[in-house]
Amino acid sequence: MAPTKAADPVAPFAKEEKILCFHGPVLYEAKILDLRLSNNAWQFKIHYKGWKNTLLVFWALA
């Protein structure tokens, strides 16, 4: 029998998806701008709705 290759991990969220995300103890509406897999953990670049564009680079862990 041929060896099997592990399936690529599937991200729990998609690019451009609207989500609710904590920043400290407060829950905000946010949108996923980008995502990446790093050391077997998903990281998401998010923008909190209503925040200035200069404050949009947050990499959150899933």
N, C-alpha and C positions, 0 to 999 in steps of 0.2 A: 504494500500500500504506500502511496506517495505521501511525503510529509505535508501537513496542512499549514498554511500561512494564517497567522492571526489576522482577523479583520481589522481594518482601520477604525479607530475609535470615532464615534459619532458625537458631534458637539450637541449639548443640550439646548442651545439657542442658535439662531441664524443671524447672519449679517442683515442689518436694517430692521430687525425685529424690535418691537416696542416691549419694554419690560418694566417691572418695578424693582428698584435696587436701593439697598441701604447705603447711605453715606453717614457713617457714625450711627447714631441711634434713630435717624430720621429716614423714612422711606420716601423715595422720589420716583417720578416717572422718568424713564431714560430710554435711549435707543442704542443698540449695538452698532458701532461703526466698523469694527474689525474684530477678528478673533484669531487665536493662534494656539497651537498645542506646544507646550513647553514642559519637558520632564514629566510627561504623562498627565499633565494637568491643563485644563482649558483656561485660557486667559481671554478677557473681553475688553476691548477698547470701547468705552461708553461715553455718552454725552447726556447729562442730566437736563431735562426739559426746563427751559426758562433760565438756565445759567448762561453766562457770556461764553462766546466761542473760545475765548482765551483760556477757559477753564475746562476744556472738554477732554483732555488726555488723562484718562484714568484706566488703568489695567486692573480689572477685577478678576478674582479667581472664582471658579465654579465649584 
